[in-house]
């Protein structure tokens, strides 16, 4: 059974994934700029990037699991 593209739950999960993706990209770009800065700032930024990556992974898993359940 195809998933209705207008399904509110799908839209919510896709939006969460898009937000997590943007946050991760922003943090990665910030890390590049901190490469020439101090060690403390870089480490703090790197830790924030790891957190953004975990959020991205979780949002992706949530979306994937939801789609998988809808298809079964």
C-alpha positions as CSV (number, residue, x, y, z in Angstrom):
1,X,0.0,0.0,0.0
2,X,1.4,3.4,-1.0
3,X,1.9,6.0,1.6
4,X,-0.3,9.1,1.2
5,X,2.2,12.0,0.6
6,X,-0.2,14.3,2.6
7,X,-0.1,12.1,5.7
8,X,0.4,14.5,8.6
9,X,2.7,12.0,10.5
10,X,4.9,11.6,7.4
11,X,5.2,15.4,7.0
12,X,6.1,15.7,10.7
13,X,8.8,13.1,10.5
14,X,10.2,14.5,7.2
15,X,10.3,18.0,8.7
16,X,12.2,16.6,11.8
17,X,14.7,14.9,9.4
18,X,15.1,18.1,7.3
19,X,15.8,20.2,10.5
20,X,18.3,17.6,11.8
21,X,20.0,17.5,8.4
22,X,20.3,21.3,8.3
23,X,21.7,21.5,11.8
24,X,24.3,18.8,11.0
25,X,25.4,20.7,7.9
26,X,25.6,24.0,9.8
27,X,27.7,22.4,12.5
28,X,30.0,20.7,9.9
29,X,30.5,24.0,8.2
30,X,31.2,25.7,11.5
31,X,33.8,23.1,12.3
32,X,35.6,23.9,9.1
33,X,35.8,27.5,10.1
34,X,37.0,26.6,13.6
35,X,39.9,24.6,12.1
36,X,42.1,27.6,12.2
37,X,40.8,28.8,15.7
38,X,41.7,27.7,19.2
39,X,41.6,24.1,20.4
40,X,38.9,24.7,23.0
41,X,36.5,26.3,20.5
42,X,37.1,23.5,18.0
43,X,36.5,20.8,20.7
44,X,33.3,22.5,21.8
45,X,32.1,22.8,18.2
46,X,33.0,19.2,17.5
47,X,31.0,18.0,20.5
48,X,28.0,20.0,19.2
49,X,28.5,18.4,15.8
50,X,28.4,14.9,17.4
51,X,25.1,15.8,19.1
52,X,23.7,17.1,15.8
53,X,24.8,13.8,14.1
54,X,23.0,11.7,16.8
55,X,19.9,13.8,16.2
56,X,20.2,13.3,12.5
57,X,20.6,9.6,12.9
58,X,17.6,9.3,15.2
59,X,15.4,11.4,13.0
60,X,16.4,9.2,10.0
61,X,15.7,6.0,11.9
62,X,12.3,7.3,13.1
63,X,11.3,8.2,9.5
64,X,12.6,4.9,8.1
65,X,10.8,2.8,10.8
66,X,7.6,4.7,10.3
67,X,7.7,4.2,6.5
68,X,8.5,0.6,7.0
69,X,5.5,0.1,9.4
70,X,3.2,1.9,7.0
71,X,4.2,-0.4,4.2
72,X,3.5,-3.6,6.1
